[in-house]
Amino acid sequence: MKNREISIVVLTYKGREQLRHCLLSAGNALNNPNDEIIVTEDGTDPITSKIVRSVSEQLQLPIIHTTQPDTDMRASTARNRGFLKARNNTILFLDHDIILPLHFIKQLKQYHKPNWVTAGRRFFLDNNTTQAILNGTN
């Protein structure tokens, strides 16, 4: 079970630098060549496409990018689109403003049980830490 593959589905709506940091943290936490990242975008923003391509090249990891028309806030539809693209049985849903700790995926694979939903919660960073991360000084 330790080598179980995971699909990370990242929901974004004009995520900008938050999305970049989210994808970098997710990509750096992956530890299996069959793991994958899927960005599902509520809307179609050319900047998001550039960010996804840039991070994909930087990590040397293909990132799937799916979009839908920006007709209304349809986060659940966007998440479902990402879910349908996933190849793996373990799926982690993230919003674009989440940064994963380096060993999060390893621990998730260790403790998650098949056919179970594992829930987590956010840890909110203070403004100084957030700015340090966004400025690349942390």
Secondary structure, DSSP 8 states (H G I E B T S, - for coil): -TT--EEEEEEESS-HHHHHHHHHHHHHH--STT-EEEEEEEB--HHHHHHHHHHHHHHT--EEEEEE--SS--HHHHHHHHHHH--SSEEEEEETT----TTHHHHHHHH--TT-----------HHHHHHHHHT--
